[in-house]
């Protein structure tokens, strides 16, 4: 394994980590948005009754 193979492997690992972090942020952000929307809908329903 020469230096360029090692650099390529490190770059691939870094990209995979970045992709995983991005996916995690998107999923958590979506969960927060859905949760806030659900709580808002519940609050509106409770206020109407």
Secondary structure, DSSP 4 states (H G I P E B T S, - for coil): --HHHHHHHHHHHHHHHHHHHHHHHHHHHHHHHHHHHHHHHHHHHHHH-
